[in-house]
Amino acid sequence: MDALVEDIANKYLSELVSESTPGFKMLDRQASAKIIKSKTREVLKQIFGEQAQDLMKSDYEIPGKLENNKFDVVVPNGRPYYAADGISFEVDVPDRLQDALPWRISDVKSSETNLPIAIVVLPPKVEQHNYQQI
């Protein structure tokens, strides 16, 4: 199962990053989480069929060395096999949120060193006032 999840992450991660959701002007963090959930569900369904519904957990906590850390998507089966979280720079992201994501990853990686963690980043739009800074 580990190799399969790693293969899935490697195959579809670039697709997640480049895809945008039509109908939104500015996509926020919740929109990036929705993209992650949708694409993960789609890939799992292609591979596992209807069983995919039971494989993916949304807003799931993974224990780290210091605390439990919530991720938008986790594929657990007794232990986590894959985790993903999203962030959007299409809207202003408070510094505390920008700092929290790397901290959560580091905390989880300190106890789950081989866990693949994907981060889906929605890049800033060129017309944003802080585009060059980001």
Secondary structure, 3 states (H helix, E strand, C coil): CHHHHHHHHHHHHHHHHHCCCCCCCCCCHHHHHHHHHHHHHHHHHHHHHHHHHHHCEEEEEEECCCCEEEEEEEEECCCEEEEEEEEECCCCCCHHHHHHHHHHHHHHHCCCCCCCEEEEEECCCCCCCCCCCC
